[in-house]
Amino acid sequence: MSYYEFYRGSSIGMALTDSLDELITSGSITPQLAMKVLQQFDKSLADVMVKQVKTKTTLKGHLHTYRLCDDVWTFIVKNASFKMEGNEMVSGQRIKIIACKNGEAVEAGKK
């Protein structure tokens, strides 16, 4: 099964990529090993999001753009606010939400 590479753009994904690049440059690891590490990262993050993240949230905002391509939905929401189960509020001027078929992976991040 292949996994989406969404989380590589997160801060932890970019830090991992930078570290792997340094290790390749120094000759400590091969590019092939770095690719295996990134593939495991993709799998692990997707598994955690599906199996362990159970918090429900309510989203309010203005749907600016939406798109479906290759079973991947992308939504851009302006002036978005998320209300979490514990009444915690998170907001952003422009939020990008990516959702995949069958819940294989889900990502939400500020754009």
Secondary structure, 3 states (H helix, E strand, C coil): CCCCCHHHHCHHHHHHHHHHHHHHHHCCCCHHHHHHHHHHHHHHHHHHHHHCCCCCEEEEEEEEEEEEECCEEEEEEEEEEEEECCCCEEEEEEEEEEEEHHHCCEEEEEC
